[in-house]
Amino acid sequence: MATRFEALMARRGEIMRKALGMDYSVFEQSPVAFDYEGMMTAHGYSLEDIAGIQARAGVGSTPLLELRNLTDLVRSISEPGKGARIFVKDEAASLAGAFKDRRASVSIHVAKEKGYEGVIAATSGNYGAAVASQAARNGLKCIICQETYDSRKVGQPEIVEKGRICESYGAEVVQMTVGPELFFHMVELLDETGYFAASLYSSFGVSGIETLGLELAREMTALTGAPPTHVVVTHAGGGNTTGTARGLKRAGATETEIVSVSVDLSGLHMASDTDFNRKSFTTGHTGFGVPFATWPDRADVPRNAARPLRYLDRYLTVTQGEVFYITEAMAKLEGLERGPAGNTAMTAAVSLAQDLPREATVVVQETEYTGAGKHHWSQLNFAREMGVAVCAGDPKDNVPGKMIVIPERLEQIRARDFDVARMRTSYVRNALKNAPAGYAPTADDIAFLAADTNSDAATIEAILASLEEA
């Protein structure tokens, strides 16, 4: 197995070039830097082209809703003059029930245009359903690879549900136990079939999310007279933050603050067999959010188009119990029963809005469908079955994998800041670790690292100096 694994991974670059129709080597500038904007625009589609592709695919133009009841509740516990207006972009209205339809629509369009017979994606989340849905509309074959089970063959309910919906769209679903083999099997299947790689992390997919930021800016301007002051984004692999922020900026919303949010699952290892079923969130958590932000190129493509540190202004974390509370509140107060991923950002938005002036506008940029294993009651029941305690109380007592504490009052929901400066340092350290031993960054490398971490040359030089001292 080791020999087979090593032989295939040695050919990964060649396989991915064929599977994407894209040569990443032309964008490389040094062992550290590459032409990010060149890579993002190499597909040749303008944002207007992408909006047209999505319109023909039945994707986009989802409702923007003001959550007046939730806003009123937040204001009732806020200091005088505080309590920002809260809005949500209801992406659950998309064909497959999530914003991932946007990124899938572009990837499937490219696959069809380039003449591929089918598509393959490695995902345990909503993206698989989106790829399967769009493939069905375009008459393409589809294979979805999923990490579904622990070694006892116990499946995570949310992932099992997502596999079910992929199959309902006609996709073949290849399910496996947690471990390093997910990307290996995807690359192996790409090599065997010659299908298109509908990667989450390609420029095709991430560009598809830019229309979400564009719509937000335009719709909020029409509704309130200005772009949103804050956009709150659930953060996992980083594509959601990256695409939305790029779309906002291209729409001229350069003053909008980008706030990324993850569920705090610190202490749990995402590749651990024992930890796999002790978490109630399969996406939008720190197990993806931190590693992918601090080293994006751990992905299945040579250079990841999702680079969240380029765009986020603030990174917040919330607990599982807090998200479950807001999920229930959304249903009871706003008539919106939606899945956990979008409600992760909504939880932070409720906390954030309490500290902002009333004239501020906070937009949660996505919702997702719910039902079956994705429903929060299913997740809580499964947690109990896995030996995780569930109780009401103070969410500060939450312990990932051991105890889910659901707040008793809205006032107890307080998002916590994650140290972005520390993440920048980790990113620079990883960039150097993946360069040849002893490589000294050039001025161009420093400029690239500054852009890739939303900082400046002085910050990068200080980080480099601190790493040398260490």
Secondary structure as UniProt FT lines:
FT   HELIX           2..10
FT   HELIX           12..20
FT   HELIX           24..27
FT   HELIX           36..41
FT   TURN            42..43
FT   HELIX           47..56
FT   TURN            57..58
FT   STRAND          64..66
FT   HELIX           68..76
FT   TURN            80..81
FT   STRAND          85..89
FT   HELIX           91..93
FT   TURN            95..96
FT   HELIX           100..114
FT   STRAND          118..122
FT   HELIX           126..137
FT   TURN            138..139
FT   STRAND          141..149
FT   TURN            151..152
FT   HELIX           157..168
FT   TURN            169..170
FT   STRAND          172..177
FT   HELIX           181..193
FT   STRAND          196..197
FT   TURN            200..201
FT   HELIX           203..224
FT   STRAND          230..234
FT   HELIX           239..250
FT   TURN            251..252
FT   TURN            254..255
FT   STRAND          257..263
FT   TURN            266..267
FT   TURN            270..271
FT   TURN            273..275
FT   HELIX           276..278
FT   HELIX           286..294
FT   HELIX           296..298
FT   HELIX           308..310
FT   STRAND          314..318
FT   HELIX           320..334
FT   HELIX           340..355
FT   TURN            358..359
FT   STRAND          361..364
FT   HELIX           372..374
FT   HELIX           376..385
FT   TURN            386..387
FT   STRAND          389..393
FT   HELIX           395..397
FT   TURN            400..402
FT   STRAND          403..407
FT   HELIX           410..412
FT   STRAND          416..417
FT   HELIX           420..433
FT   TURN            437..438
FT   HELIX           443..452
FT   TURN            453..454
FT   HELIX           457..469
//
